[in-house]
């Protein structure tokens, strides 16, 4: 018997009065979070939902998220977390594709009409039977969109005997962002998710007080494993922030004495900008800063360490790897620009298109306890990326003599200009050393004779003035002739996903 909900249950048993979740003025102890999850489990069982059934959850970082997430797991069912930015049509697709029987959906706000989209998406789905609304007003028993979870939970006991799931049973289906084709559901077992949280927990030094800031979306694998599940396992306090705003995040860090922050590179860049422009002060309590999701520009890493007095530890993983696969691990020297070495129990190698191991630059393949069971109901898609327990990631990397890996780029982001392979990440790194450049994203755009031409989208630093011509000329002096961007476009902002990754497909 193994169930991921043990990360909550053990902490609730050992530290019932310890604060598990902070949201605004709310401070919820572990005992309360656990008994709320028990009520959700009882509700599901009362509606005929149990082991192996899929239950979808669309909710920003609010206390509802852990209540429902762990309640689904306790019932032996499978959590299908959905991105809160999905439109109704996309929600229908995810509900149908995962064969979800029930759907818990946040009511939403004027800026995020999730309840409306959720109900429309639910009504369009063939097999989904139960729609539970998570009201925006605390404890509200009515909602215009359907059955309020508070009304449904009324009278449900706060105790529950967790279903006896096995290590291999699916715990979570995480949908990949679907940059190519329709999103696919990566099936992750209780063992995948639990071991990843345990290894993540043991990699970081524990402090007298452990306070995590959860601004990465919990519906995404990074926030779920590295912040919520790891935080709950070490009896930490998890401070919830539904929407990342750099100055507000820094204020929260100071106000709640946050010790650990996990984010994507654009969050670190935004916090640096907020400090530099005087919108916020540097928090004094921060001890651990972790970056993942996409490659962290070395300039941002250097500036952050100098400004905040905390080094950023960079790691690497994907939804399919639960997610952590490699990390700059405490006790070993951290290398700037590197995603570190494989975590405990995990192997990595570089392969070519035919799965042959290569020494110099190749695609990362991973094997270990963190690899998904496969894509839900997609044997062909699974066979494309998995062989003999190895999973190929689509990321191109190199490895140094100490075994540290460095992401070169996403295989699909590589630009082929006049027959030369050009990796956008390398150009972005160089561009960001220019004093006037704050953030850069490089893409290939169609070109008649070269096949693709290199284009850079640039956000200038505060008060910086550099023209397109000047920047192109500077690039020509600092990069090989086939590499430098011929086209520069200045922007005030770049399109990003809900997790803060730059959306290159919208720039192409």
C-alpha positions in Angstrom: 0.0 0.0 0.0 1.4 3.4 -1.0 -0.6 6.6 -1.4 0.8 10.1 -2.1 -1.5 11.5 0.5 0.9 10.3 3.2 2.9 13.5 2.8 -0.1 15.3 4.4 -1.3 12.6 6.7 2.1 12.1 8.5 2.5 15.8 9.1 -1.0 16.1 10.4 -0.4 13.2 12.8 3.0 14.5 14.0 2.4 18.2 13.9 -1.4 18.7 14.0 -1.2 22.3 15.2 1.6 23.5 12.9 0.5 26.0 10.2 0.3 24.1 6.9 -1.2 26.8 4.6 -1.2 30.6 4.7 -3.5 32.5 2.4 -4.0 36.2 3.1 -5.1 36.3 6.8 -6.0 32.6 6.9 -3.7 30.3 8.8 -4.7 26.7 8.5 -3.1 24.0 10.6 -2.2 20.5 9.3 -5.0 18.9 11.2 -7.6 21.1 9.4 -6.2 20.6 5.9 -6.2 16.8 6.5 -9.8 16.7 7.9 -11.0 18.9 4.9 -9.3 16.4 2.5 -11.0 13.6 4.4 -14.4 15.3 3.9 -13.7 15.6 0.1 -12.8 11.9 0.1 -16.0 11.0 1.8 -18.0 13.2 -0.6 -16.4 11.4 -3.6 -17.1 7.9 -2.2 -20.7 9.0 -1.5 -21.1 9.8 -5.2 -19.7 6.4 -6.3 -16.2 7.6 -7.1 -13.3 5.5 -6.0 -10.1 3.7 -6.9 -8.9 4.4 -10.4 -11.6 7.0 -11.3 -10.4 10.3 -12.6 -11.3 13.6 -11.0 -10.4 17.0 -12.6 -9.4 20.0 -10.6 -9.2 23.6 -12.0 -8.1 26.0 -9.2 -5.5 28.7 -8.7 -3.2 28.6 -5.6 -6.0 28.7 -3.0 -6.6 26.5 0.1 -9.1 24.6 -2.0 -6.3 23.1 -4.0 -4.7 20.9 -1.3 -8.1 20.1 0.2 -9.4 18.6 -3.1 -6.0 17.3 -4.4 -5.4 15.1 -1.3 -9.1 14.2 -0.9 -9.1 12.7 -4.4 -5.9 10.7 -3.6 -7.3 9.5 -0.3 -10.4 8.1 -2.1 -8.0 6.1 -4.4 -9.0 8.3 -7.4 -6.7 10.0 -9.8 -6.1 13.8 -9.8 -6.3 15.6 -13.2 -5.1 19.1 -12.5 -6.1 21.6 -15.2 -4.5 24.9 -16.2 -6.8 27.7 -15.0 -6.3 29.6 -18.2 -8.0 26.9 -20.4 -11.0 28.0 -22.4 -14.3 26.0 -22.3 -13.5 24.1 -25.4 -10.1 23.0 -24.0 -11.7 22.0 -20.7 -14.1 19.7 -22.6 -11.1 18.2 -24.4 -9.2 17.5 -21.1 -12.3 16.1 -19.4 -13.0 13.8 -22.3 -9.4 12.8 -22.9 -8.8 11.9 -19.2 -12.3 10.3 -18.9 -12.9 12.3 -15.8 -16.0 11.4 -13.8 -16.1 14.5 -11.6 -14.8 18.1 -11.9 -14.0 20.5 -9.1 -13.8 24.0 -10.5 -13.1 27.4 -8.9 -15.9 29.9 -9.4 -13.4 32.5 -10.7 -13.2 36.2 -10.6 -14.1 39.1 -13.0 -10.5 38.8 -14.4 -10.6 35.0 -14.6 -14.1 33.8 -15.4 -13.2 30.2 -14.6 -16.6 29.1 -13.3 -18.4 30.1 -16.5 -15.8 28.3 -18.7 -15.7 25.3 -16.4 -19.5 24.8 -16.5 -19.6 25.2 -20.3 -16.6 22.8 -20.6 -18.3 20.3 -18.2 -21.6 20.4 -20.1 -19.7 19.6 -23.4 -18.0 16.6 -21.9 -19.5 13.2 -22.6 -18.6 11.2 -19.4 -18.3 13.7 -16.6 -21.1 13.3 -14.1 -20.4 15.6 -11.2 -19.6 19.3 -11.2 -18.5 20.9 -7.9 -18.1 24.6 -7.7 -15.3 26.0 -5.4 -16.9 29.4 -4.5 -14.9 32.6 -4.5 -16.7 33.7 -1.3 -15.5 31.6 1.6 -18.0 29.0 2.8 -20.7 30.1 0.3 -23.2 27.3 0.0 -24.7 28.5 -3.3 -23.2 29.4 -6.7 -24.7 30.4 -10.0 -22.7 27.8 -11.7 -23.9 24.7 -9.9 -23.5 22.7 -6.6 -21.2 24.5 -4.1 -18.6 22.2 -2.6 -19.6 23.6 0.9 -23.2 22.4 0.4 -21.9 19.1 -0.8 -19.5 18.6 2.1 -22.2 19.5 4.7 -22.5 16.5 7.1 -19.5 14.7 5.6 -17.2 13.1 8.4 -13.8 14.6 8.9 -12.2 11.1 9.2 -11.5 8.7 6.4 -9.6 5.5 5.9 -7.3 6.2 2.9 -7.8 3.7 0.0 -5.2 1.0 -0.2 -3.6 2.1 -3.5 -0.4 0.4 -4.7 2.9 2.1 -5.7 2.2 1.5 -9.4 -1.4 2.9 -9.3 -1.7 6.2 -11.1 -1.9 9.1 -8.7 -1.9 12.1 -11.1 -2.4 12.7 -14.8 -0.5 15.9 -15.8 -1.2 17.4 -19.2 1.8 18.5 -21.1 1.4 22.0 -22.6 1.0 20.6 -26.1 3.4 22.8 -28.0 3.0 20.3 -30.9 -0.5 18.8 -31.4 -3.1 18.2 -28.7 -2.0 18.1 -25.0 -1.2 14.6 -23.8 -1.8 13.3 -20.2 1.3 12.0 -18.5 0.3 9.2 -16.1 2.4 9.4 -12.9 2.1 6.8 -10.2 2.0 7.2 -6.4 5.6 6.0 -6.4 6.7 8.5 -9.1 5.2 11.4 -7.2 6.2 10.4 -3.7 9.8 9.5 -4.4 10.2 12.8 -6.3 8.9 14.7 -3.3 11.1 12.7 -0.9 14.3 13.2 -2.9 13.5 16.9 -3.4 13.0 17.3 0.3 16.2 15.5 1.2 18.3 17.6 -1.2 17.6 20.8 0.7 18.8 21.7 4.2 16.0 21.9 6.6 15.8 25.0 8.8 14.3 25.6 12.2 11.4 27.3 10.3 10.6 26.2 6.8 8.3 28.6 4.9 7.7 28.0 1.2 6.2 30.6 -1.1 3.9 28.9 -3.6 3.5 31.3 -6.6 4.2 28.6 -9.2 0.8 27.2 -10.1 0.0 24.1 -8.1 -1.7 22.6 -11.2 1.8 22.4 -12.8 4.2 19.6 -11.8 7.0 22.0 -10.6 4.7 23.8 -8.0 2.9 20.5 -7.1 6.0 18.4 -6.3 8.7 20.9 -5.3 6.6 23.3 -3.3 3.3 21.7 -2.1 4.3 18.0 -1.7 7.9 18.6 -0.6 6.7 21.4 1.8 4.0 19.2 3.3 6.4 16.3 3.7 8.8 18.4 5.8 5.9 20.0 7.9 6.7 23.4 6.3 4.3 26.3 6.0 3.2 26.9 2.4 2.2 30.5 1.7 -0.2 30.6 -1.3 0.0 33.3 -3.9 -2.6 32.9 -6.7 -0.9 35.3 -9.2 2.7 36.2 -9.4 3.4 39.9 -9.1 7.1 40.6 -8.4 6.7 43.4 -5.8 3.9 41.7 -4.0 5.8 38.4 -3.9 8.8 40.2 -2.4 6.6 41.8 0.2 5.0 38.4 1.1 8.5 37.0 1.5 9.4 39.7 4.0 6.0 39.6 5.8 5.9 35.8 6.2 9.7 35.3 6.6 9.8 32.9 3.6 12.9 30.7 3.6 12.4 28.8 0.3 11.3 30.1 -3.1 11.0 28.1 -6.3 10.4 29.9 -9.6 10.9 30.0 -13.3 13.6 32.4 -14.8 11.1 35.1 -15.8 10.1 35.4 -12.1 13.7 35.9 -11.0 14.1 38.5 -13.7 10.9 40.3 -12.7 11.9 40.4 -8.9 15.3 41.8 -9.8 13.6 44.5 -11.9 11.2 45.3 -9.0 14.2 45.8 -6.6 16.2 47.8 -9.1 13.3 50.2 -9.8 12.6 50.7 -6.1 9.2 48.9 -6.0 10.3 46.4 -3.3 13.1 45.7 -0.9 15.3 42.6 -0.7 13.8 40.0 1.8 16.2 39.0 4.6 14.8 35.5 5.3 15.4 33.8 2.0 17.8 30.8 2.2 17.0 28.6 -0.7 16.2 29.7 -4.3 15.4 27.1 -6.9 14.9 27.6 -10.7 13.4 25.3 -13.3 10.9 25.3 -16.1 13.3 26.7 -18.7 17.0 27.6 -18.9 18.0 30.4 -16.5 20.1 33.1 -18.2 23.5 33.3 -16.6 23.2 37.1 -16.3 20.0 36.8 -14.2 21.7 34.2 -12.0 24.7 36.5 -11.4 22.6 39.6 -10.8 20.2 37.8 -8.4 23.1 36.3 -6.3 24.7 39.7 -6.0 21.5 41.6 -5.2 19.8 39.0 -2.9 22.8 37.4 -1.4 21.4 33.9 -2.3 22.6 31.7 -5.1 19.9 30.2 -7.4 20.2 26.4 -7.6 19.1 25.3 -11.1 17.3 22.0 -11.8 15.7 20.3 -14.6 12.7 18.2 -15.3 9.4 17.7 -17.1 5.8 16.7 -16.3 6.8 13.2 -17.6 9.5 13.0 -15.0 7.4 13.9 -11.9 9.2 16.5 -12.5 12.7 16.7 -11.0 15.4 14.8 -13.0 18.6 16.7 -12.3 19.8 19.4 -9.9 22.7 21.5 -8.7 22.8 19.6 -5.4 23.8 21.0 -2.1 27.2 19.5 -1.0 28.5 19.7 -4.5 29.7 22.9 -6.2 26.9 24.6 -8.2 27.8 25.5 -11.7 26.2 28.6 -13.2 24.2 27.8 -16.3 24.1 24.1 -15.5 21.1 22.0 -14.6 23.4 19.9 -12.4 23.7 16.2 -12.1 21.0 13.5 -11.9 19.1 13.3 -8.6 19.3 10.2 -6.4 17.9 7.1 -8.2 17.9 8.6 -11.6 20.2 8.2 -14.7 20.7 10.5 -17.6 22.5 10.1 -20.9 22.7 11.9 -24.3 21.3 10.2 -27.4 21.0 10.7 -31.1 17.8 10.3 -33.2 18.3 6.5 -33.1 18.8 6.2 -29.3 22.6 5.7 -29.7 24.6 7.2 -26.8 26.6 10.2 -27.9 29.4 12.1 -26.1 29.3 15.7 -27.2 25.8 17.2 -27.8 22.7 15.1 -27.8 19.1 14.8 -26.6 18.7 14.1 -22.9 17.3 10.6 -22.1 16.3 9.7 -18.5 15.6 6.5 -16.6 14.6 6.0 -13.0 11.8 6.1 -10.4 10.5 9.4 -11.7 9.5 8.3 -15.2 5.8 8.3 -16.1 3.9 5.1 -16.9 3.2 6.6 -20.3 0.7 9.0 -21.9 -2.9 8.1 -21.0 -4.5 6.1 -23.7 -1.7 7.0 -26.2 0.4 3.9 -26.8 1.9 5.3 -30.1 2.9 8.6 -28.5 4.3 6.7 -25.5 6.4 4.4 -27.8 7.8 7.4 -29.6 9.5 8.7 -26.4 10.0 5.6 -24.3 12.3 2.6 -24.8 13.5 0.1 -22.2 12.6 2.3 -19.4 14.3 5.3 -20.9 12.4 8.5 -21.7 13.7 11.0 -24.3 13.0 14.6 -23.4 13.3 16.6 -26.6 15.9 18.8 -24.9 19.4 19.1 -26.4 22.3 19.3 -23.9 26.0 18.8 -23.4 27.8 17.2 -20.4 31.1 18.4 -18.9 33.9 16.3 -17.5 32.4 16.4 -14.0 29.1 15.0 -15.2 27.1 18.3 -15.0 24.6 18.8 -17.8 24.0 22.1 -19.7 20.8 22.6 -21.7 21.7 23.8 -25.2 18.1 24.2 -26.3 14.8 22.6 -27.0 15.2 20.4 -30.1 12.1 22.0 -31.6 13.5 25.6 -30.9 16.7 25.0 -32.9 17.0 27.3 -35.9 18.6 26.0 -39.1 20.0 29.0 -40.9 21.7 28.4 -44.3 22.4 24.8 -43.2 23.9 25.8 -39.8 22.3 24.7 -36.5 21.7 27.8 -34.3 20.6 27.4 -30.7 18.5 30.4 -29.6 19.5 30.0 -26.0 23.1 30.7 -26.7 22.2 34.0 -28.5 19.8 35.0 -25.7 22.7 34.5 -23.2 25.0 36.8 -25.2 22.3 39.4 -25.8 21.6 39.7 -22.1 25.2 40.7 -21.4 24.4 44.0 -23.3 23.8 46.7 -20.7 20.6 47.9 -22.3 19.0 44.5 -22.6 16.8 43.3 -19.8 15.2 40.2 -21.4 15.5 38.5 -24.8 13.8 35.7 -26.7 15.2 34.5 -30.0 13.3 32.6 -32.7 13.7 31.5 -36.3 11.4 33.2 -38.9 11.0 31.9 -42.5 13.5 33.2 -45.0 13.5 32.6 -48.8 17.2 31.8 -49.3 18.4 30.8 -45.8 15.4 28.7 -44.8 15.2 30.5 -41.5 16.4 33.9 -40.3 17.3 34.8 -36.7 15.0 37.3 -35.0 15.4 38.7 -31.4 12.6 40.1 -29.3 14.0 42.3 -26.7 12.7 44.1 -23.6 15.0 47.0 -22.8 16.1 47.8 -19.2 14.7 50.8 -17.4 15.9 54.1 -18.9 17.9 52.2 -21.5 18.1 53.5 -25.1 19.5 51.3 -27.8 18.2 51.2 -31.4 17.6 48.1 -33.5 20.5 49.0 -35.8 22.9 49.5 -32.8 21.9 46.2 -31.3 22.3 44.2 -34.5 25.7 45.8 -35.0 26.8 44.9 -31.5 25.6 41.3 -32.1 27.6 41.1 -35.4 30.7 42.0 -33.4 30.0 39.5 -30.6 28.7 36.4 -32.5 29.6 34.2 -35.4 28.3 35.5 -38.8 25.7 32.7 -39.1 24.4 33.2 -35.6 23.8 36.9 -34.9 20.1 38.1 -35.2 19.5 40.2 -38.4 16.1 41.4 -37.0 15.5 43.0 -33.6 12.0 43.9 -32.4 11.6 45.8 -29.1 8.7 44.9 -26.9 7.4 46.0 -23.5 6.4 42.4 -22.6 6.7 38.9 -24.0 3.9 36.4 -24.2 4.1 33.8 -21.4 2.4 30.6 -20.2 0.6 30.4 -16.9 3.9 29.1 -15.4 5.9 32.1 -16.7 7.7 30.3 -19.7 8.1 32.5 -22.7 5.8 31.3 -25.5 8.0 31.2 -28.5 5.4 29.8 -30.8 3.5 33.1 -30.5 6.6 35.0 -31.5 7.4 33.0 -34.6 
